[in-house]
Every structure is written in C-alpha cells, then in structure tokens.
C-alpha cells in the first residue's frame, strides 16, 4: 500500500494550509506572500487546489480520481459531492470525533481494527459512512492508555453538527450528511472539477 511520507508542516506551507486543519497545533511561521511572488496559471491554481484536498485527507491520485468519478455521477453539484465523499470516509469521521489527533493517526487506528461501525469491526480507512451509522471505539480499545492520551490532546476540538457524539461511550451517530459550509478549511472545489473535466 502506498503511503505519503511528506513532512506535514513543509507541505502545509507549500499549499498554504494551516497545520490546524491537519490536526497539528503547531502554527508555521510562514510568509503569507511567499507563494504569491509569481503569477500562477489557471492550470497551476487548479492543480494546487487538487493537491491541497488530496493532502488534507491523505488520499493518493488513483483513489482521488475514483472519488471524482463517483461525485460526477451523483445528483447535485460535483464539487460538493466530492467533499462529502471525502468527509464521510471512516478515518475522517474518527478524526472528527476527536478519537485521533490527526487524520494520519486516524487511518492507522482504523487499520488496526480499533473501531466498529454498527457493532461490526471495520478496518478499512476509506469505508464510506452513511446516515444512521454508529461509529464506536471497540470495547477492548476503550481500556487502552493510547485513547486516554488522545482524548486529552483533542479535548478542545469542536465536534461537527452532523455527528451526534456520546463522549462517555466513545461513539457517534451520523445524523445527516456534512454540508459544504461546515468545513474548517478554505477550498475552491470547482477548480478540481474543471481540472479533471478537461
């Protein structure tokens, strides 16, 4: 399986993303105008938006293109469909629940079988969550010291409105699909759709 080993803070600086979006509390001391020195072409802007979204969710090109194909076939605006597909991946939902410090860590924890969906163990980070699904930390993992540390580290994180979180049971129910305006980062998803639809 391919793994992206790019240094997170360096990549955040290059793409103009706040490390807070990635789950890191360390803010870079980046020059806000560093990437504005030379004029970027239309293709350059589209490519940067695609790279930004791929990096935030930790998805590689082949899988990302597959998500684009699904988003275009679904009803509604393709760009918003793409964001919804990425946001409802199991590893992202675990990150949003505050049961992992970063999305990379969430992917690893899901892969190690720490979570259940509707009572069944799921160890596929890209598993797509549906409305009504209940995601929970497995009983064996609740006793782990790791999750006590994670809970302490993610204590101030806001839980999205589309998740009905039960902190005591370490579980959450998906009440509805996430909306475009609930994202905590800036993205121009229409540029990604334009890039692929050429």
VOMI-685527 format. One record per residue (C-alpha): z, y, x. Coordinates in steps of 0.02 Angstrom, whole numbers. Layout:
residues N
(pt (Z,Y,X));
...
//
This chain:
residues 198
(pt (0,0,0));
(pt (-47,172,69));
(pt (97,292,99));
(pt (86,480,125));
(pt (193,520,278));
(pt (152,705,288));
(pt (303,814,335));
(pt (355,887,167));
(pt (405,1064,221));
(pt (248,1085,327));
(pt (138,1029,182));
(pt (232,1141,59));
(pt (198,1289,174));
(pt (12,1247,186));
(pt (-8,1228,-3));
(pt (104,1374,-49));
(pt (230,1268,-146));
(pt (417,1298,-148));
(pt (511,1147,-74));
(pt (624,1160,-228));
(pt (481,1084,-331));
(pt (485,931,-217));
(pt (674,913,-237));
(pt (719,991,-69));
(pt (846,1131,-69));
(pt (786,1199,100));
(pt (676,1352,74));
(pt (543,1380,205));
(pt (537,1547,295));
(pt (352,1556,267));
(pt (242,1708,274));
(pt (186,1732,94));
(pt (21,1807,151));
(pt (-18,1676,286));
(pt (-148,1587,181));
(pt (-223,1749,114));
(pt (-297,1808,279));
(pt (-471,1742,250));
(pt (-566,1739,87));
(pt (-564,1566,8));
(pt (-719,1499,-77));
(pt (-717,1436,-257));
(pt (-725,1257,-192));
(pt (-580,1294,-73));
(pt (-472,1356,-218));
(pt (-514,1202,-323));
(pt (-478,1085,-178));
(pt (-311,1169,-141));
(pt (-254,1151,-323));
(pt (-301,966,-320));
(pt (-210,937,-155));
(pt (-58,1030,-221));
(pt (-45,922,-377));
(pt (-76,760,-280));
(pt (59,808,-156));
(pt (189,857,-287));
(pt (176,688,-374));
(pt (140,587,-217));
(pt (-22,514,-285));
(pt (-168,465,-174));
(pt (-351,507,-211));
(pt (-408,345,-293));
(pt (-264,342,-417));
(pt (-276,529,-448));
(pt (-461,514,-491));
(pt (-419,370,-609));
(pt (-293,485,-698));
(pt (-429,619,-710));
(pt (-547,493,-794));
(pt (-411,447,-921));
(pt (-371,632,-952));
(pt (-554,674,-990));
(pt (-569,531,-1116));
(pt (-409,577,-1210));
(pt (-409,705,-1351));
(pt (-360,883,-1307));
(pt (-378,989,-1151));
(pt (-418,880,-999));
(pt (-310,982,-878));
(pt (-156,972,-988));
(pt (-187,786,-1017));
(pt (-190,759,-829));
(pt (-24,850,-807));
(pt (53,748,-949));
(pt (-5,584,-871));
(pt (72,631,-703));
(pt (232,694,-783));
(pt (258,531,-880));
(pt (249,417,-727));
(pt (411,317,-712));
(pt (452,384,-538));
(pt (435,564,-600));
(pt (543,529,-754));
(pt (679,455,-641));
(pt (668,614,-534));
(pt (678,725,-690));
(pt (831,626,-750));
(pt (921,675,-589));
(pt (939,494,-530));
(pt (841,530,-370));
(pt (846,680,-254));
(pt (657,685,-226));
(pt (503,603,-305));
(pt (478,502,-145));
(pt (654,433,-162));
(pt (625,400,-348));
(pt (468,299,-305));
(pt (567,195,-181));
(pt (713,166,-302));
(pt (594,113,-441));
(pt (503,-3,-320));
(pt (669,-84,-275));
(pt (699,-127,-459));
(pt (847,-11,-497));
(pt (781,44,-668));
(pt (745,-33,-837));
(pt (627,25,-974));
(pt (683,-30,-1148));
(pt (801,-157,-1068));
(pt (668,-239,-956));
(pt (664,-214,-767));
(pt (512,-114,-712));
(pt (474,-94,-526));
(pt (305,-4,-540));
(pt (323,183,-498));
(pt (158,226,-587));
(pt (214,141,-751));
(pt (174,263,-893));
(pt (316,306,-1010));
(pt (287,327,-1198));
(pt (383,421,-1332));
(pt (535,320,-1387));
(pt (554,228,-1220));
(pt (730,218,-1149));
(pt (743,225,-960));
(pt (909,169,-886));
(pt (989,127,-721));
(pt (1017,-62,-712));
(pt (1197,-122,-733));
(pt (1202,-190,-555));
(pt (1142,-24,-482));
(pt (1273,79,-578));
(pt (1406,12,-459));
(pt (1306,66,-305));
(pt (1378,205,-197));
(pt (1200,271,-174));
(pt (1189,333,-354));
(pt (1359,418,-341));
(pt (1289,518,-193));
(pt (1127,556,-287));
(pt (1224,615,-440));
(pt (1324,734,-331));
(pt (1166,801,-247));
(pt (1071,828,-411));
(pt (1219,895,-511));
(pt (1142,1067,-547));
(pt (968,1004,-590));
(pt (904,1050,-763));
(pt (851,903,-871));
(pt (687,938,-965));
(pt (696,959,-1155));
(pt (584,808,-1184));
(pt (718,694,-1110));
(pt (875,651,-1211));
(pt (992,614,-1065));
(pt (1154,515,-1075));
(pt (1242,553,-910));
(pt (1383,426,-937));
(pt (1264,281,-972));
(pt (1139,348,-841));
(pt (999,328,-966));
(pt (873,440,-1055));
(pt (761,426,-1207));
(pt (589,506,-1213));
(pt (595,614,-1370));
(pt (420,688,-1353));
(pt (281,714,-1227));
(pt (308,852,-1097));
(pt (223,1020,-1129));
(pt (119,1122,-1006));
(pt (238,1271,-1008));
(pt (389,1163,-960));
(pt (329,1130,-782));
(pt (432,1205,-640));
(pt (283,1245,-528));
(pt (125,1351,-535));
(pt (-39,1257,-553));
(pt (-213,1301,-614));
(pt (-263,1130,-678));
(pt (-431,1191,-746));
(pt (-489,1211,-565));
(pt (-458,1025,-534));
(pt (-559,977,-688));
(pt (-700,1093,-629));
(pt (-696,1013,-456));
(pt (-715,836,-524));
(pt (-841,880,-660));
(pt (-971,948,-538));
//
